[in-house]
Amino acid sequence: ALGGWGELVQLVSSRQAMRPDCAAALKDLGALYGAARAQEAAPAIQVQLAQLTDQGVALPELARQGLALVAQVAEREAEAQRALFPDGNLALEHLLAPLCTALYDVMRPSYILVGDVTELAELVEALESTMGR
C-alpha cells in the first residue's frame, strides 16, 4: 500500500540533518501522500454512502454512519501515516477534507429537501452526538 513512498520518505529523512530544507520536503510529502490516499478512498466512501441512501436510510442515521465511515478510514490512514512518517509529520487534513466532501455530496440532496425544522434539528443532533459535542 505504501508503494515507493516509504523509500522516498526514508531518503529525505536521512538527509534532513545535512539539509534543513528536507524538513519542508517531508511536510510536502506528507501532504501529497494524504491527497493521494484521499483520491483512492473518497470514491469507495461515496459508493458505500450511496448504497445507504438507496436503502432509504433516514438522514440522521446516514449522517451517523457516514461520519463513522469517514472516522474509520481516517483512523486507518493515520496509522499508516504514523508508520510512514514516524517523526509525526501527519497530514490528515489533506485526507479528511475530500472524505468529508464526499459525505456532504451524498447527504446534500437529502437535506436540502427537508422543510421541517424538527427533522433538521434531528440531523444537527445526530451530527453533534456523533462528533462528540
CNS distance restraints for C-alpha pairs under 8 A (distance, minus, plus):
assign (resid   2 and name CA) (resid   6 and name CA) 6.16 0.50 0.50
assign (resid   2 and name CA) (resid  84 and name CA) 7.93 0.50 0.50
assign (resid   4 and name CA) (resid   8 and name CA) 6.33 0.50 0.50
assign (resid   5 and name CA) (resid   9 and name CA) 6.02 0.50 0.50
assign (resid   5 and name CA) (resid  33 and name CA) 7.82 0.50 0.50
assign (resid   5 and name CA) (resid  84 and name CA) 7.75 0.50 0.50
assign (resid   6 and name CA) (resid  10 and name CA) 6.11 0.50 0.50
assign (resid   6 and name CA) (resid  84 and name CA) 6.08 0.50 0.50
assign (resid   7 and name CA) (resid  11 and name CA) 6.10 0.50 0.50
assign (resid   8 and name CA) (resid  12 and name CA) 6.27 0.50 0.50
assign (resid   9 and name CA) (resid  13 and name CA) 5.92 0.50 0.50
assign (resid   9 and name CA) (resid  26 and name CA) 6.92 0.50 0.50
assign (resid   9 and name CA) (resid  29 and name CA) 7.47 0.50 0.50
assign (resid   9 and name CA) (resid  84 and name CA) 7.28 0.50 0.50
assign (resid   9 and name CA) (resid  85 and name CA) 7.34 0.50 0.50
assign (resid  10 and name CA) (resid  14 and name CA) 5.97 0.50 0.50
assign (resid  11 and name CA) (resid  15 and name CA) 6.59 0.50 0.50
assign (resid  12 and name CA) (resid  16 and name CA) 6.30 0.50 0.50
assign (resid  12 and name CA) (resid  22 and name CA) 6.04 0.50 0.50
assign (resid  12 and name CA) (resid  25 and name CA) 7.38 0.50 0.50
assign (resid  12 and name CA) (resid  26 and name CA) 6.77 0.50 0.50
assign (resid  13 and name CA) (resid  22 and name CA) 7.07 0.50 0.50
assign (resid  13 and name CA) (resid  23 and name CA) 7.81 0.50 0.50
assign (resid  13 and name CA) (resid  26 and name CA) 7.23 0.50 0.50
assign (resid  15 and name CA) (resid  19 and name CA) 6.05 0.50 0.50
assign (resid  15 and name CA) (resid  22 and name CA) 6.78 0.50 0.50
assign (resid  16 and name CA) (resid  20 and name CA) 5.95 0.50 0.50
assign (resid  16 and name CA) (resid  21 and name CA) 7.41 0.50 0.50
assign (resid  16 and name CA) (resid  22 and name CA) 4.93 0.50 0.50
assign (resid  16 and name CA) (resid  23 and name CA) 6.22 0.50 0.50
assign (resid  20 and name CA) (resid  24 and name CA) 7.94 0.50 0.50
assign (resid  21 and name CA) (resid  25 and name CA) 6.46 0.50 0.50
assign (resid  22 and name CA) (resid  26 and name CA) 6.08 0.50 0.50
assign (resid  23 and name CA) (resid  27 and name CA) 6.35 0.50 0.50
assign (resid  24 and name CA) (resid  28 and name CA) 6.22 0.50 0.50
assign (resid  25 and name CA) (resid  29 and name CA) 6.09 0.50 0.50
assign (resid  26 and name CA) (resid  30 and name CA) 6.18 0.50 0.50
assign (resid  26 and name CA) (resid  89 and name CA) 7.36 0.50 0.50
assign (resid  27 and name CA) (resid  31 and name CA) 6.40 0.50 0.50
assign (resid  27 and name CA) (resid  89 and name CA) 6.29 0.50 0.50
assign (resid  27 and name CA) (resid  91 and name CA) 7.88 0.50 0.50
assign (resid  28 and name CA) (resid  32 and name CA) 6.16 0.50 0.50
assign (resid  29 and name CA) (resid  33 and name CA) 5.97 0.50 0.50
assign (resid  30 and name CA) (resid  34 and name CA) 6.14 0.50 0.50
assign (resid  30 and name CA) (resid  85 and name CA) 7.71 0.50 0.50
assign (resid  30 and name CA) (resid  89 and name CA) 6.41 0.50 0.50
assign (resid  30 and name CA) (resid  90 and name CA) 6.19 0.50 0.50
assign (resid  30 and name CA) (resid  91 and name CA) 5.40 0.50 0.50
assign (resid  31 and name CA) (resid  35 and name CA) 6.19 0.50 0.50
assign (resid  31 and name CA) (resid  91 and name CA) 5.30 0.50 0.50
assign (resid  31 and name CA) (resid  94 and name CA) 6.06 0.50 0.50
assign (resid  32 and name CA) (resid  36 and name CA) 6.06 0.50 0.50
assign (resid  32 and name CA) (resid  94 and name CA) 7.92 0.50 0.50
assign (resid  33 and name CA) (resid  37 and name CA) 6.14 0.50 0.50
assign (resid  33 and name CA) (resid  91 and name CA) 7.96 0.50 0.50
assign (resid  34 and name CA) (resid  38 and name CA) 6.14 0.50 0.50
assign (resid  34 and name CA) (resid  91 and name CA) 5.88 0.50 0.50
assign (resid  34 and name CA) (resid  92 and name CA) 6.19 0.50 0.50
assign (resid  34 and name CA) (resid  93 and name CA) 7.66 0.50 0.50
assign (resid  34 and name CA) (resid  94 and name CA) 5.04 0.50 0.50
assign (resid  34 and name CA) (resid  95 and name CA) 4.94 0.50 0.50
assign (resid  35 and name CA) (resid  39 and name CA) 6.32 0.50 0.50
assign (resid  35 and name CA) (resid  94 and name CA) 5.11 0.50 0.50
assign (resid  35 and name CA) (resid  95 and name CA) 5.68 0.50 0.50
assign (resid  36 and name CA) (resid  40 and name CA) 6.61 0.50 0.50
assign (resid  37 and name CA) (resid  41 and name CA) 6.12 0.50 0.50
assign (resid  37 and name CA) (resid  77 and name CA) 7.96 0.50 0.50
assign (resid  37 and name CA) (resid  95 and name CA) 6.70 0.50 0.50
assign (resid  38 and name CA) (resid  42 and name CA) 5.66 0.50 0.50
assign (resid  38 and name CA) (resid  94 and name CA) 7.24 0.50 0.50
assign (resid  38 and name CA) (resid  95 and name CA) 4.79 0.50 0.50
assign (resid  38 and name CA) (resid  96 and name CA) 7.51 0.50 0.50
assign (resid  38 and name CA) (resid  98 and name CA) 6.24 0.50 0.50
assign (resid  38 and name CA) (resid  99 and name CA) 6.74 0.50 0.50
assign (resid  39 and name CA) (resid  43 and name CA) 7.37 0.50 0.50
assign (resid  39 and name CA) (resid  98 and name CA) 7.78 0.50 0.50
assign (resid  40 and name CA) (resid  44 and name CA) 7.59 0.50 0.50
assign (resid  41 and name CA) (resid  45 and name CA) 6.40 0.50 0.50
assign (resid  41 and name CA) (resid  73 and name CA) 7.79 0.50 0.50
assign (resid  41 and name CA) (resid  99 and name CA) 7.50 0.50 0.50
assign (resid  42 and name CA) (resid  46 and name CA) 6.17 0.50 0.50
assign (resid  42 and name CA) (resid  98 and name CA) 6.57 0.50 0.50
assign (resid  42 and name CA) (resid  99 and name CA) 5.35 0.50 0.50
assign (resid  42 and name CA) (resid 102 and name CA) 6.20 0.50 0.50
assign (resid  43 and name CA) (resid  47 and name CA) 6.25 0.50 0.50
assign (resid  43 and name CA) (resid 102 and name CA) 7.78 0.50 0.50
assign (resid  44 and name CA) (resid  48 and name CA) 6.35 0.50 0.50
assign (resid  45 and name CA) (resid  49 and name CA) 6.10 0.50 0.50
assign (resid  45 and name CA) (resid  69 and name CA) 7.43 0.50 0.50
assign (resid  45 and name CA) (resid  70 and name CA) 7.61 0.50 0.50
assign (resid  45 and name CA) (resid  99 and name CA) 7.41 0.50 0.50
assign (resid  45 and name CA) (resid 102 and name CA) 7.09 0.50 0.50
assign (resid  45 and name CA) (resid 103 and name CA) 7.69 0.50 0.50
assign (resid  46 and name CA) (resid  50 and name CA) 5.95 0.50 0.50
assign (resid  46 and name CA) (resid 102 and name CA) 5.78 0.50 0.50
assign (resid  46 and name CA) (resid 103 and name CA) 6.90 0.50 0.50
assign (resid  46 and name CA) (resid 106 and name CA) 6.88 0.50 0.50
assign (resid  47 and name CA) (resid  51 and name CA) 6.21 0.50 0.50
assign (resid  48 and name CA) (resid  52 and name CA) 6.52 0.50 0.50
assign (resid  49 and name CA) (resid  53 and name CA) 6.28 0.50 0.50
assign (resid  49 and name CA) (resid  62 and name CA) 7.52 0.50 0.50
assign (resid  49 and name CA) (resid  66 and name CA) 6.49 0.50 0.50
assign (resid  49 and name CA) (resid 103 and name CA) 7.27 0.50 0.50
assign (resid  49 and name CA) (resid 106 and name CA) 6.62 0.50 0.50
assign (resid  50 and name CA) (resid  54 and name CA) 6.06 0.50 0.50
assign (resid  50 and name CA) (resid 106 and name CA) 6.48 0.50 0.50
assign (resid  51 and name CA) (resid  55 and name CA) 6.19 0.50 0.50
assign (resid  52 and name CA) (resid  56 and name CA) 6.58 0.50 0.50
assign (resid  52 and name CA) (resid  57 and name CA) 5.69 0.50 0.50
assign (resid  52 and name CA) (resid  62 and name CA) 6.88 0.50 0.50
assign (resid  53 and name CA) (resid  57 and name CA) 5.65 0.50 0.50
assign (resid  53 and name CA) (resid  62 and name CA) 7.30 0.50 0.50
assign (resid  53 and name CA) (resid 106 and name CA) 7.91 0.50 0.50
assign (resid  57 and name CA) (resid  61 and name CA) 6.42 0.50 0.50
assign (resid  57 and name CA) (resid  62 and name CA) 5.97 0.50 0.50
assign (resid  58 and name CA) (resid  62 and name CA) 6.03 0.50 0.50
assign (resid  59 and name CA) (resid  63 and name CA) 6.14 0.50 0.50
assign (resid  59 and name CA) (resid 107 and name CA) 7.42 0.50 0.50
assign (resid  59 and name CA) (resid 110 and name CA) 7.01 0.50 0.50
assign (resid  59 and name CA) (resid 111 and name CA) 7.26 0.50 0.50
assign (resid  59 and name CA) (resid 123 and name CA) 6.71 0.50 0.50
assign (resid  60 and name CA) (resid  64 and name CA) 6.30 0.50 0.50
assign (resid  60 and name CA) (resid 122 and name CA) 6.46 0.50 0.50
assign (resid  60 and name CA) (resid 123 and name CA) 4.67 0.50 0.50
assign (resid  60 and name CA) (resid 124 and name CA) 7.96 0.50 0.50
assign (resid  60 and name CA) (resid 126 and name CA) 5.49 0.50 0.50
assign (resid  60 and name CA) (resid 127 and name CA) 7.49 0.50 0.50
assign (resid  61 and name CA) (resid  65 and name CA) 6.02 0.50 0.50
assign (resid  61 and name CA) (resid 126 and name CA) 7.41 0.50 0.50
assign (resid  62 and name CA) (resid  66 and name CA) 5.73 0.50 0.50
assign (resid  62 and name CA) (resid 107 and name CA) 7.60 0.50 0.50
assign (resid  63 and name CA) (resid  67 and name CA) 5.98 0.50 0.50
assign (resid  63 and name CA) (resid 107 and name CA) 7.46 0.50 0.50
assign (resid  63 and name CA) (resid 123 and name CA) 7.41 0.50 0.50
assign (resid  63 and name CA) (resid 126 and name CA) 6.92 0.50 0.50
assign (resid  63 and name CA) (resid 127 and name CA) 6.41 0.50 0.50
assign (resid  64 and name CA) (resid  68 and name CA) 6.11 0.50 0.50
assign (resid  64 and name CA) (resid 126 and name CA) 6.32 0.50 0.50
assign (resid  64 and name CA) (resid 127 and name CA) 6.59 0.50 0.50
assign (resid  64 and name CA) (resid 130 and name CA) 6.00 0.50 0.50
assign (resid  65 and name CA) (resid  69 and name CA) 6.07 0.50 0.50
assign (resid  66 and name CA) (resid  70 and name CA) 6.23 0.50 0.50
assign (resid  66 and name CA) (resid 103 and name CA) 6.28 0.50 0.50
assign (resid  67 and name CA) (resid  71 and name CA) 6.02 0.50 0.50
assign (resid  67 and name CA) (resid 103 and name CA) 7.67 0.50 0.50
assign (resid  67 and name CA) (resid 130 and name CA) 7.22 0.50 0.50
assign (resid  67 and name CA) (resid 131 and name CA) 7.99 0.50 0.50
assign (resid  68 and name CA) (resid  72 and name CA) 6.04 0.50 0.50
assign (resid  68 and name CA) (resid 130 and name CA) 7.78 0.50 0.50
assign (resid  69 and name CA) (resid  73 and name CA) 6.26 0.50 0.50
assign (resid  70 and name CA) (resid  74 and name CA) 6.04 0.50 0.50
assign (resid  70 and name CA) (resid  96 and name CA) 7.70 0.50 0.50
assign (resid  70 and name CA) (resid  99 and name CA) 6.36 0.50 0.50
assign (resid  70 and name CA) (resid 100 and name CA) 7.10 0.50 0.50
assign (resid  71 and name CA) (resid  75 and name CA) 5.99 0.50 0.50
assign (resid  72 and name CA) (resid  76 and name CA) 6.39 0.50 0.50
assign (resid  73 and name CA) (resid  77 and name CA) 6.13 0.50 0.50
assign (resid  74 and name CA) (resid  78 and name CA) 5.93 0.50 0.50
assign (resid  74 and name CA) (resid  92 and name CA) 7.43 0.50 0.50
assign (resid  74 and name CA) (resid  95 and name CA) 7.38 0.50 0.50
assign (resid  74 and name CA) (resid  96 and name CA) 6.91 0.50 0.50
assign (resid  75 and name CA) (resid  79 and name CA) 6.30 0.50 0.50
assign (resid  76 and name CA) (resid  80 and name CA) 6.35 0.50 0.50
assign (resid  77 and name CA) (resid  81 and name CA) 6.03 0.50 0.50
assign (resid  77 and name CA) (resid  92 and name CA) 7.99 0.50 0.50
assign (resid  78 and name CA) (resid  82 and name CA) 6.04 0.50 0.50
assign (resid  78 and name CA) (resid  90 and name CA) 7.23 0.50 0.50
assign (resid  78 and name CA) (resid  92 and name CA) 6.93 0.50 0.50
assign (resid  79 and name CA) (resid  83 and name CA) 6.40 0.50 0.50
assign (resid  80 and name CA) (resid  84 and name CA) 6.22 0.50 0.50
assign (resid  81 and name CA) (resid  85 and name CA) 5.64 0.50 0.50
assign (resid  81 and name CA) (resid  86 and name CA) 7.88 0.50 0.50
assign (resid  81 and name CA) (resid  90 and name CA) 6.13 0.50 0.50
assign (resid  82 and name CA) (resid  86 and name CA) 5.25 0.50 0.50
assign (resid  82 and name CA) (resid  87 and name CA) 7.85 0.50 0.50
assign (resid  82 and name CA) (resid  88 and name CA) 6.37 0.50 0.50
assign (resid  82 and name CA) (resid  89 and name CA) 7.80 0.50 0.50
assign (resid  82 and name CA) (resid  90 and name CA) 6.89 0.50 0.50
assign (resid  85 and name CA) (resid  89 and name CA) 5.56 0.50 0.50
assign (resid  85 and name CA) (resid  90 and name CA) 6.89 0.50 0.50
assign (resid  91 and name CA) (resid  95 and name CA) 7.34 0.50 0.50
assign (resid  92 and name CA) (resid  96 and name CA) 5.95 0.50 0.50
assign (resid  93 and name CA) (resid  97 and name CA) 5.92 0.50 0.50
assign (resid  94 and name CA) (resid  98 and name CA) 7.31 0.50 0.50
assign (resid  95 and name CA) (resid  99 and name CA) 6.55 0.50 0.50
assign (resid  96 and name CA) (resid 100 and name CA) 5.93 0.50 0.50
assign (resid  97 and name CA) (resid 101 and name CA) 6.09 0.50 0.50
assign (resid  98 and name CA) (resid 102 and name CA) 6.13 0.50 0.50
assign (resid  99 and name CA) (resid 103 and name CA) 6.41 0.50 0.50
assign (resid 100 and name CA) (resid 104 and name CA) 6.11 0.50 0.50
assign (resid 101 and name CA) (resid 105 and name CA) 6.00 0.50 0.50
assign (resid 102 and name CA) (resid 106 and name CA) 6.41 0.50 0.50
assign (resid 103 and name CA) (resid 107 and name CA) 6.17 0.50 0.50
assign (resid 104 and name CA) (resid 108 and name CA) 5.69 0.50 0.50
assign (resid 105 and name CA) (resid 109 and name CA) 7.55 0.50 0.50
assign (resid 106 and name CA) (resid 110 and name CA) 7.93 0.50 0.50
assign (resid 107 and name CA) (resid 111 and name CA) 6.36 0.50 0.50
assign (resid 108 and name CA) (resid 112 and name CA) 5.98 0.50 0.50
assign (resid 109 and name CA) (resid 113 and name CA) 6.92 0.50 0.50
assign (resid 110 and name CA) (resid 114 and name CA) 7.03 0.50 0.50
assign (resid 111 and name CA) (resid 120 and name CA) 7.71 0.50 0.50
assign (resid 114 and name CA) (resid 119 and name CA) 7.00 0.50 0.50
assign (resid 114 and name CA) (resid 120 and name CA) 6.91 0.50 0.50
assign (resid 115 and name CA) (resid 119 and name CA) 7.90 0.50 0.50
assign (resid 115 and name CA) (resid 120 and name CA) 7.92 0.50 0.50
assign (resid 116 and name CA) (resid 120 and name CA) 6.49 0.50 0.50
assign (resid 117 and name CA) (resid 121 and name CA) 6.04 0.50 0.50
assign (resid 118 and name CA) (resid 122 and name CA) 6.22 0.50 0.50
assign (resid 119 and name CA) (resid 123 and name CA) 6.34 0.50 0.50
assign (resid 120 and name CA) (resid 124 and name CA) 6.26 0.50 0.50
assign (resid 121 and name CA) (resid 125 and name CA) 6.04 0.50 0.50
assign (resid 122 and name CA) (resid 126 and name CA) 6.07 0.50 0.50
assign (resid 123 and name CA) (resid 127 and name CA) 6.21 0.50 0.50
assign (resid 124 and name CA) (resid 128 and name CA) 6.07 0.50 0.50
assign (resid 125 and name CA) (resid 129 and name CA) 5.98 0.50 0.50
assign (resid 126 and name CA) (resid 130 and name CA) 6.03 0.50 0.50
assign (resid 127 and name CA) (resid 131 and name CA) 6.03 0.50 0.50
assign (resid 128 and name CA) (resid 132 and name CA) 6.15 0.50 0.50
assign (resid 128 and name CA) (resid 133 and name CA) 5.30 0.50 0.50
assign (resid 129 and name CA) (resid 133 and name CA) 5.90 0.50 0.50
